[in-house]
Amino acid sequence: MANAKNAVRKLQDFSKAEKEFMLKIARESIEDGVMHIKKEMPKRVPSRLLENGACFVTLTHEGHLRGCIGSLEAHEPLIKNIIRNAYNAAFRDPRFMPVQKDEIEDIDIEISVLTKPKELKYSDERDLLNKLNPPYDGVILSKSGRSATFLPTVWEHFKIDGIYDKIGFLTELCLKAGLDIDEWKKGCKIEIYHTIVIREK
């Protein structure tokens, strides 16, 4: 668990100005999208945000999920990934209708910046459960060409009386991937990553 905590601490070095800039650009991407305008890359961007990075953008309305889309691999500048995923979370999440203009000011934005996923080696289901570190680990589960991920923040939905339900977490992740509920016991590929979460509120 100490390694997971240390990995998260290393991420927490965005300045206040950088965080405010990221949230501002994400919101502008949604506002432009409502007007059917493509958000252009800002002319002045903090240098660190021009480095390749991967993020998820999560939208909530009155505490309820309104959209969440992201990237697991850093294949483009982080600021561009934020613009893309903010737009997609608002207008291309298949679970929701596109965000409407009159909703925007009531929507809260959360950006999760990811570390590079690393495969978690384990010998059996007990070893896997022992090696998972909630609430720090984001998890990617893959098997037979199917895969799904839960961000670290999802662990809070699997917390009962202060104890994290790792079995419930992995069961739901299998369902999200379109696999049988106990497929995680049968040799799935597991990758973990960590995030720094940037919220408007």
C-alpha positions, 0 to 999 in steps of 0.5 A, a space after each residue: 500500500 505504501 507504493 500506491 500512496 507514493 505513486 499518488 503523491 508523485 502525481 500531486 504536483 500540478 500547480 493551482 494555476 495549472 489545475 484551474 487552467 485544465 478545468 477552465 479548458 474542459 468547461 470551454 470545450 463543453 460550452 463550445 460543443 453545445 454551440 457546435 463549435 470545435 474547441 481549438 487548442 489554446 494559444 498559451 498553455 502551461 508547458 507541463 500540459 503540453 506533455 503527453 498525458 492521459 485523463 478521464 473527464 467525469 461530469 456530474 449533475 446534482 451528485 449524479 453521473 452525467 457522463 464519463 469518457 477517458 483515455 488509458 494511454 498517453 498518446 497526445 498532449 494532456 491539454 488536447 486529451 482534456 479537450 477531447 474527453 470533456 467534449 466526449 463525456 458531454 456529447 458522446 457517452 452512449 449511456 446519456 443524452 447529450 448535454 443541453 445548453 441549459 444544463 451546463 452551469 449546473 454540471 460539475 467537472 472532474 478531471 482524473 490524470 492517469 499514470 501509465 498502466 502497469 500489469 499486476 502479476 498475481 498467482 491466484 485469486 487470493 493473491 490478486 485480492 491481497 495485492 489490490 490497494 483501494 482506494 488508490 488503484 485504478 484497475 483495467 481488467 482484460 480477457 478474450 478481447 474484452 476489457 473494462 476499467 474502474 477509476 480509483 474513485 469508484 472504490 468509494 461505491 464498494 465501501 461498507 462499514 469502512 471496508 472495501 469490497 474487493 470481490 464486489 469491485 472485480 465482479 462489477 468490473 467483469 460485468 462492465 467488460 461483458 464477462 461472466 461475474 466470476 471471470 476475474 478468478 480465472 486468469 484475467 489480465 489485470 493492470 493498475 494505474 493511479 490518478 490525481 483528481 482535479 475537481 471544480 468543487 
